[in-house]
Amino acid sequence: MENKKALDILKQAILLEKRGYSFYSTVAEQSKDPEIKNIFAIMAEEETTHVKFLSDQFASFDKNHQFLKVNLPDLANEKIAKLVLSEEIKNKISAAGFESAAISAAIDMENRAIAIYSSQAESASDANEKNLYAWLAEWEKTHLKILSDLDNELKERVWFDNKFWPF
């Protein structure tokens, strides 16, 4: 039963990442601005990296009942953070527009992924499984921080523009 549970969790994780890819690539396609398109395209590309890691783990576990030890890439997303949080990008995204709504939906998606991966990392007994899920949770947290920072900046601009401040 433990093997089935691990495979089911991997299937759920793969599906979550594929949905993330679909979401981010759709937003990239529908955005009018090339720079905003690029941001969402990068996020979609990262989701395909997650699918690859999880699919490799699924194949290994299904065949050998073991998680692979993998070389996990560094989480430094400085490039994405600088791109997303630039003043130019913030100025192009309307806080009430399509991209802003997409950012809000993406925040919810990232939160769900973090919860799933963190829970699995805590409950895993296999060291490779624990490392994989902990790494994925941390990677999703970098996405969440970038998206949350951008969302907060957009909200503050709306509040300021509409004089929502009490002073």
Secondary structure, 3 states (H helix, E strand, C coil): CHHHHHHHHHHHHHHHHHHHHHHHHHHHHHCCCHHHHHHHHHHHHHHHHHHHHHHHHHHHHHHHCCCCCCCCCCCCCHHHHHHHCCHHHHHHCCCCCHHHHHHHHHHHHHHHHHHHHHHHHHHCCCHHHHHHHHHHHHHHHHHHHHHHHHHHHHHHHHHHHCCCCCC
